[in-house]
Amino acid sequence: MTDDTNGRTAPNAGDDAEEAERRPRGARRPGAPRGNRDRRGAPGKSGSGRGPSGRSRGSAPRRDSWQEDPVLFGHHAVAFAIANADREIKSLALTENAERKLADTLSNRPIAVERVTPRDLDRRLGADTVHQGVMAEVEPLPEPDLDNLIATAVDKGPIVLLDQVTDPQNVGAVLRSAAVFGAAGVVLTRRQSPPLHGVLAKAASGALELVPICLVPNLARALGDLQAAGVRCIGLAGDAETALHDVDLRGPTALVLGAEGKGLRQSTAEACDQLVRISAPGPIASLNVSNAAAVALHFASLSSAPRA
């Protein structure tokens, strides 16, 4: 699903994740920044069970070189991080105006604040960054495993799987829709996803702290695990014969959406239980992945709503 996301199926892109999985651990992904680390991992906390964000505490940290040290910016992204007890805040830089707006949030979790000017943050983050006078250096959140999401999907909304969606704005917008419509969580491929902070967090508008995110090495294998646990896996593809609105989405369900420009890879499409399309009667027949996710999650929420 993508800019073309009423989703075509990409016939020759099936081995990207498998190639990444074969890459030696610690090897740098081509084109990735050097000296970075994974956004997900244990933030220095121990114990078992889930924290307020629904993630499993105590999960083993994964540090991949292509992930940068997590930095959050923007009012909502940082406010939700401060409110999330699972999120360790290493440093917090605020302008005077931003500190005033975050006063209530900070009153519940006192954190030392570095007073800065907007120009200070422009220098740190880049002049084009819409930081709203707020920047936080943070530790990664605990990383849930697939079983956590499956258990949640029994009583909650669908699990959303993104097939190598690499644009951080799109992934952030999908997370926001997942939070709005009560999705059980989001599954991303570990090596073919954007860093889970920065631009993505800003686009998610706080949802990064609310929606559990599971990173997997191989999406087709994850689909098999979901199916073995009784989760029905439905892929969105523009050339599918069945319309989304004709499908009963009640019960444990996973919605699978493809990457920008390509749609679902062939291996992913073949691993789904069913392919469906979003009916589009207008002159433009496709949606980008974040809009398609919002439409699909809305249909799923209507399917699970109590019948009169």
N, C-alpha and C positions, 0 to 999 in steps of 0.2 A: 504494500500500500504506500502511496506516495503522492508526489505531486500528480501522479497519475493514478491515484489510489483507488479508484473503483477497481483497482488492482489488476494489472496483468500478471501472468506467471512468467518468471524469467527462466528460460529453458537451460541456460548453460552456466548458471551461477551457483550450482549446488555444492561445490566443494570448498567455498571460501572459509567457512568455519572449521571444516575438517583440516584444511591446510594450516590454519592458525593453531589448531589443537596439536598438530604434529611439531610445531615450532618449539624448540627447547625452552623450558621455563626460564623466564628472565630475559629472553631474546627480545630485542626491540622491534615492534611492529613497524613496517616501512612507513616513513612519513610521520611517525609519532615523535612527540617531544622527548628529549633525553632526560634521564635523572628524575623521573616522576614516579608516583606510586598510586596504588589503587585507592579509589574513593571509599571502598567498602572494607570492613574489617572490625575487629573488636576495639572499642574506644577506651580500653583500660578498665573495663568493668567485668565482673565475673558474676556467676550465678546461672540460674536456669529460668525457663519460662519466657514470656514476652514482656517487653516494656510497653509504655504508653503508645508507641507508634505501631504496635502489632508485630514488631520484629522479634526474632528469637535472640535472646541474650546469650552471650558466651560463644557465639559462632567463631570458628577459627578465622583469623584475618587472612586476607589474600592481598599481597602487595605486588602489583604488576607495574612494570616500568612505564607503561604508556599512560597511566593515570597520574595526574598532578596532585600535589598536596592540596587538600580541599580548601577552597576559599569561597565564601558566600558573599553576595552583595545584593542590595535591594531590600526595601523595607519588609515585605512579606516573607521573603526567603529567610532573612535573619531573625525576624520576630518569631516565626514558627520554630526555628532552630533553638532559640533561647527557651521557648516554652516546652521543648522536647527534652525530657529528663535523660533520654538515651544519647543525646548529642553533647559531647564535650566541646566546650568553647575554649580555644587556646588564647585568643586575643580578640578584642572588639574595638574597632575604631569608628567613632561617630562624630558627625558635625554637631554643633550646638542645637540646631533645629531638629535633627534626627534623634538626638538623645531626649529631647523634650517629647517627641512623638512616641518614643519607646519607653517612657517613664513607667507606665503601668506594668508592662511586661517585665521590665527590669526589677520592679519592686518585688516580684515573686521569685526572682533568681538573681541576687546581687552578683554582678560581674564587674571587674575593674574595666573602666572605659578610658581609652585613649582619645582625647579631644583633638580633632583634626579639622582642616578646612576642606571644602570641595576640591580645591586645587591639589591638596595633598593626595586625595584618593584618585584624582585624575592621573597623577604621576604614577601611582602604584598599580592602577588597574587599566590605564589607557584612557585617553581623552574621549573616546567614543563610548565608553562603558556607562550605562545608565545605572549608577550605583545608589542614587537617592540619599547620598551622605552616609551610607552604611556599608561596612565591610567587616567580616568575621573570618578569622582563621580557625578551622575546626578539625576535629578528629573524625574519621569515618564512622558511620553507624554500624551496629552489628548486622551481619548479613544473614537473612533467613535462608533456609533451604526449601526445596520444592515441597517437601512434606508439610511445612508450615502453611504454605499457600493452599495446598489441597485441603487441609483440615478447615481452613477458613472458608473456602469456596462452598463447602457443604451448607453453611448457614448464611453466606453472604453473596455478593455478586460474582461475576465471572473473573477468571484469571485472564490477563491480557498478555499475549506473547508478541514481541516485536522481532521480526526477522531481519536482522542487520540494518535497523534504522539508525543512521549515523548523525543526523542533524539534531543538535541539542535543543533547538527551539521546538522541533516536532516532538521529541521525547518528553520535554518538559510539559508541553501542552497535553500530551497523552496522560501524563501523571495527574495533571490538574483535572481532566475529565474522569480519570479513575477515582479520584477522591470525591468528586461531585456525585458520581453515580454509585459509589460504594463498591468498587471492584475489590476482589480479594487480594490482588497484588499484580505486579508486573514482572514478566520474565524477559531478560535481555541476554544476548550472547556476550560472554565476558570479553572477548577480543574484538568484537565488531560493534561496539556501542560507544557513545560519547562519554567523557568524564562526568560523573554524577555530582556535579557542583557547578559553580560559575554560571554560565549562560543558561544551562539546563535548569538549575535551581531557580534562577530568576524567572524563567518562563513557567515553571511549575507553580509559582506563587504560593509557596509553603507546602505544597503537596509532597515534596521530597521527604518531608519529616513525617508524613501521614501514611503513605502507601508503601507497603513492603515491596522491596525489589530483590529478586533472586537472579543472580548471574550464573549462567550455565555455559559449559564449553561447547555443547552441541545441541542445537534446537530440536533436531529430529529425535534425538535420544530423549530429550525432555518431554516431547510429545508422547513418546512411547510410555514413559513413566506415568504421565497424566492419564493416559488411556487405561493402563493397567490398574490405576486407582479408581477407575470408574468415571473419569472426567471426559465429557464429550468435547472433541476439539474441532472447532469450526473455523475454516479459513475464509478470508474475504478476497474475492477475485472478480474482476470485472466481467470475465467471460463465463462465469458460472451460470448454470441453467436455473438454479433455484434462487428466488429473491429472499433477502434477509427477513422481510416482514412475514414471509410464509413459514418460517421456522419457529418451532416452540423452543424457547431458550430457558425453560425452567430446568432446575436440577443443576448439578455441578457442570460447569461449562467453561471452556477456554476459547477466547477469541484470538485468532492469529492474523496479524497484519504485516504486510511486506514492506520492503525498503524503498527509499526514494528512487524513482526512475525505473525500478525493475519489477515491483510487486513481489509476490511470494516467489522464492526460489522453487525450482521444480521439486527438489527433494523435500522441501517443507510442505508444498501443496499435496504431494503424494502421501505424506504422513498424516494429513488431516482426515478426520472421519467424514467431513462434508465440506464442500466449497459453496459459498453463497455470494450474491452480489447485492450491492445497495442500489435499489431502483432509482434512476435519475432521469426524469422526464424532460428536464430542461435542456437547453442547447449545449451546455457543457456537461459531459457525461462522467466526470471524474472528480474526486475529492482528494485533498492531501491526507496523509496518514492520520494526523491529529483530528481533523474533522471527521474522517471515517470512523475513528475510534469513538468519538463522542456520539455519533449516530448509532453505532452498534451497541454501545453501552446503554444508551437511552432505550433502544428496543429491548435489551435484556432486562432493564429495570421495569419496563411495562409488562413483560412476560411474567416476572416474579411478583408483581403487585397482586394483592388479594383480589379475587374475582367477586363481583357483586352478586 
